[in-house]
Every structure is written in structure tokens, then in C-alpha cells.
């Protein structure tokens, strides 16, 4: 924890901010990219949201209170930026956020960065049928292997609720895949 506090001080200090921020980028950009990508689906959208996330982190690091780990705080920002992106684009296209998610999944095959087959597309369609919170919990646990204790900080809910959400999500996905 002392190391993280020192790192945060380096991120805040005018003399060390830029070097520390480059280090922060190297440490977290790939993990945050995939977290965002599982939410927004498209590579280009994920890149945009990732950039917005790091801009927000850069501008707001002095507001970080240390109530959670830096990683959790950044994940929360990335999650909120992803939601904002989906809401803004669904509004622009005059679609519900669910319809927008289906639109994004249907465009996955055209995404040159998507390395999947029909089974992965079916899985994405199944995930899209979940309520938003279950979708987030499933993605974080299944794709990113984030521990429940870390999800508690990121999503600000209890471990029991997270485990229940994941269990229900798995059952719904199994039912969807069996039916389709």
C-alpha cells in the first residue's frame, strides 16, 4: 500500500507527473482496454473510451481519495466512460441501449480486430440479454478473472451480491445458448 501511495504522489507531483503517467499507461492500458472492449464491443469504440478514461484519470488524479486501490478507481472511471459512450451513441442512433448492444454485436464480424467465430458471437448475444449489472459482473469474472473482493471496490456492492449476480448470469447464458 505504501508503494501505491508513493506512486500516487508521483502522479500528482508536477515534477514527476508525466513520467509516472507513462508508467501508469504501461501498467493498465491493456487491462482497461479489454474491460472497456467487453462493454462497448468495438475496437475503435474501445480505443476512444480508453483514451477518454486516461484523460479523465490524468485530470482527476489529484481528487483520488485513496478509499480504494488506484486500479479499482480507474476501472470505475472506465466503466462509467463505457456506459456514457453507449448511452450517447444509442441516443444518437435513436436506439435503446439494449438495441445498441445488439447492433454492436452484429457488427463484430466486420471488426477486423475481432478474433472470434460464430460461437463467440453467440456468447456475446447471450451476454447482451443480461441485465446491465449481471453483464458487468459476468464480463469481469469470466473474461478478466477479476476477484470478487476487487469487484466490490469497483462496483461498490457486496461480495454476496456479486456472487449471486454471476451465478444467475451463468444460468441465463447457459439457457440462452441451449435454446439457440
Long-range contacts (C-beta under 8 A, 24 or more apart in sequence): 4-69, 4-70, 5-66, 7-70, 8-61, 8-64, 8-66, 8-70, 11-61, 12-61, 12-62, 21-58, 24-57, 25-54, 28-71, 28-74, 29-54, 31-144, 32-74, 32-75, 32-78, 34-143, 34-144, 35-75, 35-78, 35-79, 35-82, 35-139, 35-140, 35-144, 36-78, 36-81, 36-82, 38-139, 38-143, 38-144, 39-79, 39-82, 39-83, 39-86, 39-135, 39-136, 39-139, 40-82, 40-85, 40-86, 40-104, 41-101, 41-104, 41-105, 41-107, 41-108, 41-111, 41-124, 42-104, 42-107, 42-108, 42-111, 43-111, 43-112, 43-113, 43-114, 45-85, 45-89, 45-104, 48-85, 49-78, 49-81, 49-82, 49-85, 50-78, 52-81, 52-85, 53-77, 53-78, 53-81, 56-81, 68-153, 68-154, 69-150, 69-153, 71-150, 72-150, 72-153, 72-154, 75-154, 76-154, 76-155, 76-156, 79-136, 79-154, 79-155, 97-132, 98-128, 101-128, 102-128, 122-177, 122-180, 123-173, 123-177, 125-176, 125-180, 126-172, 126-173, 126-176, 126-177, 126-180, 127-169, 127-173, 129-172, 129-176, 130-169, 130-172, 130-173, 133-165, 134-165, 134-166, 134-168, 134-169, 134-172, 135-169, 137-162, 137-165, 137-166, 137-169, 138-165, 138-166, 138-169, 138-170, 138-173, 141-166
